[in-house]
Amino acid sequence: MYNLKEGKGTYKGLIGECMFKLTKPHAIVTKFFNKRKYSEIFGGKFSEFEKDFVDKNWFSIDAIEFDYSIKPRRVVLYEIKTVNEYKNPSPNWGIKMTLSTHQTYNEALKLGFDVKFAIVHLLDNWNYNIEIIDFNKSKYYIDKPKLYDKNTATF
């Protein structure tokens, strides 16, 4: 028998992204939505610089949502992380991020996007919780470079 919570890496992250989507029906998880189709459907809702940024960074952004609860509307970008809560992570647990992702989201902040972390907490008995927090340097650290990273310098 296999246990999802014992798994590491990509598949658990993909499942976490699906769980996030269940709680945010208006958000688009980029891995599961065609970039060209997204541009055709939602392109008119973006300013030109927002549209260019999203197009250029489509594969670095985990999810996108329009927030109309405030005026003017904001584009919210999400970095989704999945954590095994049942193992009682240490209070020093930090979010790992690649240098490339760090640079992408910091550029987004400078351009006026609202950037959030969505942390999917895997609990016992198939339960889970989604914690959404502001993107903040004190919440994450730069992990070692991955093969697909554009930049390999350390933070």
C-alpha positions as CSV (number, residue, x, y, z in Angstrom):
1,M,0.0,0.0,0.0
2,Y,1.2,3.5,-0.9
3,N,0.8,6.7,1.2
4,L,0.6,10.0,-0.7
5,K,1.9,11.8,2.4
6,E,5.1,9.8,2.3
7,G,5.8,10.8,-1.3
8,K,8.2,13.5,-2.2
9,G,8.5,16.0,-5.0
10,T,6.5,16.6,-8.1
11,Y,3.4,14.3,-7.8
12,K,2.6,15.5,-4.3
13,G,3.0,19.1,-5.5
14,L,0.6,18.4,-8.4
15,I,-2.0,16.9,-6.1
16,G,-1.6,19.9,-3.8
17,E,-2.3,22.2,-6.8
18,C,-5.4,20.3,-7.5
19,M,-6.5,20.6,-3.9
20,F,-5.9,24.3,-4.0
21,K,-8.0,24.6,-7.2
22,L,-10.9,22.9,-5.3
23,T,-10.9,25.7,-2.8
24,K,-10.4,28.5,-5.4
25,P,-12.8,27.8,-8.3
26,H,-12.0,31.1,-10.1
27,A,-8.3,30.6,-10.0
28,I,-6.5,29.1,-13.0
29,V,-3.7,26.6,-12.3
30,T,-1.3,27.2,-15.1
31,K,-0.2,23.5,-15.4
32,F,-3.7,22.5,-16.3
33,F,-4.7,25.3,-18.6
34,N,-3.4,26.0,-22.1
35,K,-1.5,29.3,-22.3
36,R,-2.8,30.3,-25.7
37,K,-6.4,29.5,-24.7
38,Y,-6.0,31.5,-21.4
39,S,-4.7,34.5,-23.4
40,E,-7.7,34.3,-25.8
41,I,-10.2,34.1,-22.9
42,F,-8.7,36.4,-20.3
43,G,-6.2,38.5,-22.3
44,G,-8.5,41.5,-22.5
45,K,-8.7,41.7,-18.7
46,F,-5.0,42.4,-18.4
47,S,-3.1,45.6,-18.9
48,E,-0.4,45.3,-21.6
49,F,2.4,44.9,-19.1
50,E,0.4,42.3,-17.0
51,K,-0.3,40.4,-20.2
52,D,3.4,40.4,-21.2
53,F,4.5,39.3,-17.8
54,V,2.0,36.4,-17.5
55,D,2.9,35.3,-21.0
56,K,6.6,35.4,-20.4
57,N,6.4,33.6,-17.0
58,W,3.4,31.2,-17.6
59,F,5.4,28.1,-16.6
60,S,6.8,29.8,-13.4
61,I,3.5,30.9,-12.0
62,D,1.4,28.2,-10.2
63,A,-2.0,29.9,-10.3
64,I,-3.6,33.2,-11.4
65,E,-6.8,34.8,-10.1
66,F,-8.5,38.1,-10.6
67,D,-9.6,39.8,-7.3
68,Y,-12.5,42.1,-7.9
69,S,-13.2,42.6,-4.2
70,I,-11.1,45.7,-4.2
71,K,-11.0,48.6,-6.6
72,P,-9.2,48.6,-9.0
73,R,-9.2,44.9,-9.4
74,R,-5.9,43.1,-8.8
75,V,-4.3,40.1,-10.4
76,V,-3.2,37.6,-7.8
77,L,-0.4,35.2,-8.5
78,Y,0.0,32.1,-6.3
79,E,3.0,30.0,-5.5
80,I,1.5,26.7,-4.2
81,K,3.4,24.5,-1.7
82,T,2.4,21.2,-0.2
83,V,3.5,20.2,3.3
84,N,2.9,17.0,5.3
85,E,1.3,18.4,8.4
86,Y,0.8,15.0,10.0
87,K,4.6,14.8,10.6
88,N,4.5,18.0,12.7
89,P,6.9,20.1,10.8
90,S,9.3,22.0,13.0
91,P,8.5,25.6,13.8
92,N,11.5,26.6,11.7
93,W,10.0,24.9,8.6
94,G,10.5,27.2,5.6
95,I,9.2,27.3,2.1
96,K,11.8,26.2,-0.5
97,M,12.0,28.2,-3.6
98,T,14.4,28.3,-6.6
99,L,16.3,31.5,-7.3
100,S,14.4,31.8,-10.6
101,T,11.1,31.6,-8.9
102,H,12.2,34.1,-6.3
103,Q,13.2,36.5,-9.1
104,T,10.0,36.0,-11.0
105,Y,7.7,36.8,-8.0
106,N,9.8,39.7,-6.9
107,E,9.5,41.2,-10.4
108,A,5.7,40.6,-10.2
109,L,5.5,42.6,-7.0
110,K,7.4,45.5,-8.5
111,L,5.0,45.5,-11.4
112,G,2.0,45.7,-9.0
113,F,0.8,42.1,-9.0
114,D,-0.5,40.7,-5.7
115,V,1.6,37.7,-4.9
116,K,0.6,35.0,-2.4
117,F,1.8,31.7,-1.0
118,A,-0.9,29.0,-0.9
119,I,0.3,26.3,1.5
120,V,-1.6,23.0,1.2
121,H,-1.4,21.3,4.6
122,L,-2.0,17.5,4.3
123,L,-3.7,16.3,7.4
124,D,-4.8,12.9,8.6
125,N,-7.8,11.0,7.1
126,W,-7.7,12.7,3.7
127,N,-8.3,16.1,5.3
128,Y,-6.4,19.2,4.2
129,N,-6.2,22.9,4.8
130,I,-5.2,25.7,2.6
131,E,-3.3,28.6,4.2
132,I,-2.9,31.7,2.0
133,I,-0.3,34.2,3.1
134,D,1.4,37.2,1.5
135,F,4.6,36.6,-0.4
136,N,7.3,37.6,2.0
137,K,11.1,36.9,2.0
138,S,10.9,35.9,5.7
139,K,8.7,33.0,4.8
140,Y,11.0,31.2,2.3
141,Y,14.6,30.3,1.5
142,I,16.4,29.7,-1.8
143,D,16.9,26.0,-2.5
144,K,19.8,24.6,-4.6
145,P,19.5,25.2,-8.3
146,K,17.5,22.7,-10.4
147,L,18.5,21.6,-13.9
148,Y,15.7,23.7,-15.5
149,D,16.6,26.9,-13.7
150,K,17.5,29.8,-15.9
151,N,19.9,31.2,-13.3
152,T,22.3,29.1,-11.2
153,A,23.7,31.7,-8.8
154,T,22.9,31.3,-5.2
155,F,20.8,33.9,-3.2
